[in-house]
Amino acid sequence: MKLITSPYNSLYKELKLLATRSQTRRKLGKSILEGIHLTESYLQHFGFPALCVASESALLHPEAAAIIARCESSVESGGVECVAFSDAQFNILSQVENGVGLLFVIDTPQFAVPEAITQSAVLLDNLQDPGNLGSILRSAAAAGIKQIYCSSGTVYAWSPKVLRAAMGAHFLLQIFENVDLSAIVGAAQIPVLATSSYAQKSIFQADLKTPIAWLFGHEGQGVADDLLAKSSMQVVIPHLGQMESLNVAAAAAICFFEQVRQSQPE
């Protein structure tokens, strides 16, 4: 593995821009995966990254060293560039406190938006919190949902915080960003269910045995009125106590797994 010690190295300067600027990652179509879990998940589901980057101390970490060895062994069959930096240099690139000193640079997966929704999916209208988005992606993947449609106002799905919160779910999903949700809802070939605290019908009363497009909105404002009007049905999650509403990620998980429950053979 090539060890780079100069802070003026051109690759290192490029990596600093990628690591610290979301605009650069979007412009170049690159994402950064940091840590053992995300890098292992990527290897399992997508294959090898464009670049493997390690700190000097990571070379002595058993799990990190095993991942690096896998990447290095692929050089003859397609090529993964592997580089190492001093711990101090790597820490400037890192978004994780007390991490192991390992990251992948990958080409951000891109998928063509289907003409119409025909399978269970999640539609996200102006969701703002990276942790909420990551949790929803993780729950969706665990429930067997494959497609995620994000409006232009929704937080960037490939940001480091969302990636960490989703724990590898990205690699089990097709994520479509900057989509026109109004057009998507209008063309959907399956029911679109929106959650609303003002709905009369409980989620537990709805028939969820067929594919469903789930529509969730902004943490404070909920789903936009025009999208609510286009939905097939509005449902509420009944709850006790004085809380006005549930966290959107918690609400999404309840919806997904109520669908899973209803889909199980009796």
N, C-alpha and C positions, 0 to 999 in steps of 0.2 A: 504494500500500500504506500502511495506517495504521501510523504509528510510535508506539509506546507507551513512555514514559520513566518513568512513575511506578511505583514498586514497590508502591504501594497500589491500583493498578488492579485491579478485580474479576476480570477475565479472567486477569490475570497470577497472582493469588492462587489461582485455580482450577487453572491450569496447574501451579503449584508442587505442589499436592496430587496431581495426576495423575502428575506426573513422579517424585515421591518416595515415594508410598504405593501399594503393590500393592492394598491393601484398597479404596482409592478407585477404582482402575481397574476392579476386579472389580465393585464395587457399581454403578458407573455404566455398565458395559459398554463401556468405552473402552480403547483401546490407543494406545501412542505408537511411531511409527516414526521413527527418526532416521538421517540420512545419505542420500547420493545413491542408493545401491543399493536400499535398502528403499523409499524413496519412489518411485523409478522403477518398481520391480517392482509396487508397489501400483497406480500409474497404469495400467500395462500390463494387469494381470489383473483389477482390481476397479473402476477408474474413479477418480473424484475423492474426496478425503477430506472429513471434516466441517470440518477447520480446517488451514490451512497456517501454520506459524510459522517465522520466519527471524530471524537476527541481522542487524545492520546490515552486517557484513562479508560475509555471505552474498549480499547484494544485488549485490555486485561479483564474486562467484564465477561464472564462465561456466555451469557445469553447474547450480548451484543456481538461478541467475537464470533459466535456461531452464525449470526445473520450476515455479518461482514464476509465471513468465509464463503457463504452461499453466493453472495454477490460477486466476489472475486472469482469464484469457480465458473461463473457464467461468461467470463470475458471472451473465451474462445468461441462460444456459441451465439454471440450477439452483442455482448459488450456492456458491462456496467462499469462506469468510471467510479473508482473508489478513492477517496482522499481523506487524510487526517489532518487535524489542526491541533495546536496546543489547547489545553483546557481553557486558558484565558481567552483565546480567540473564539473557541466554540461557544463559550458562554455568552458572547456578544450576539451570536446567531440564535441562541436558544430562547424559546418562549416558555420553558418549563423550569420551575425551581427544583433543584436537586435531582435533575434528570440523569440518565445514564450516559448521555453524550453521543447519541446516535440519531440521525435523521436521514430521510429520503427526500430527494426532489423528484416529483413525478409530473407527468403531463396530466393536467386536470381532465378527467373523463368528460366527454361531451356526447350527448345523445340527441337525435332528431326528435322533435316534439311530435307525437302521434296526431293524426287528424282528429281523432275522437277517443275519449276514454272508454275502454271496454273492459277493464279489469279494476279490481279494488285499488284505490289511489288516495293520496292525501293532497289537498289543496290548501295552501297557506297564504293568507291575505295580510300582508304588512306585519308579519311577526318580527319582533325587534330584538329579542334577547337570544344571544348565541347558545346559552345553556338550554333554553327551552327548545330551540330548533334541534340541537343535538339529541336531547332526550326524546323528542318526537321521532326523529330518524331511527333511533335505537329501538323504540317501541314498535314502530312500523315494521322494521326488518324482523323483529322477533315475532310479529303477528303474521308474517308472510306477505306483507304488502310490498310491492316492488317499485311503484312509481310515486314520485314526489314532485308537485308542481308549485313553484314559488313565484309570487308576484314580484314586480320590480322593486317594491318597497320592503321586501323581506330581507333579513340579514343574509349576507353572503354565506352560502352553505359550505364553502371550502375554506373558511377562515380557521385559523389555528384553534380558537376556542370551541367552535362548533365541532371540528374534527375530534378534539379531545373528549367532548361531552358525548359524542355518538359512539365512541369506542369501537370503530371499525365498521359501523353500519353502512357508511358511505359505499363500501365495496360490494354491498349486497343490493344496492338500489340503483334505479335510474333517476337522477335528479335533474329536473328542468328548471332553469332560472330565467327571470325576466319575462315570464309568460303573461299573456293577457287572460286573466282568470275569467273575465266576463265571457270571452269567446270560448274558453275551455268548458265552462259550465253550460253554455248554450248548446254546445255540440256534443255533450256527454251522452253516451248510449246506455248509461246505467244511472240509477238514482243518485242524486247529490244531496247528502244530509249535512245540514249546518247546525252547529251547536249554538243555542241562544238561551240566556237565562229567562227570557220572556216566553219561551215556547210552552205549549200546553201538553205536548206529548212527551212522555219519559223515554229515554234511550232504551229502557228495558221493555217498553211496549212496542217498539219498532221491530219490523221484520228485517233481520240482517242476514238472512240465509243466502242471499245472492250478492254478487259484487257491489260494493258501495264506494262512492267517491266522498270522502270526508272533507268537510270545509271548516277550517278554523281561522280565527282572525287575530287581530292585534290584541296584545295582553290587556290593555285598558279599555279599548273601544269595541272590541269584538269584530265580527264580520261586518263589512260595509253593507249598508242598506240595499244597494242595488244588487249585490250578490245574494243577499238573503232572499230578495224577491224572486231571484231566478232559481233558487234551490228547490229540490223536489219536496223536501220536508225539513222542518226545524224541530230539533229535539232538545230536551233539557236533561241534565243529570241531577236527579233529586238528591238533596243532602240536608242534614240536620244542623242545628246550631245557628249562630248569628252571622257566619261568613256569607258575604253576598255572592261569591262565585269561587270556582276552583281555579288553580293555576292551569294554564292552557295545556301544558305538557301532561299534567295529571289527568285532565279531562280527555285528552287524546288517547292516553293509555287505556282508560276505562272503556272508551268507545271501541278501540281496536279489539280488546280482549272480550268484550261482550259479543262482538261479531265472531270471534274465534269460538266462544262458548256455544253460540247458536249454530255454528256450522259443524259442531261435533256430532257424530252419529249417536242416536239415543240408545 
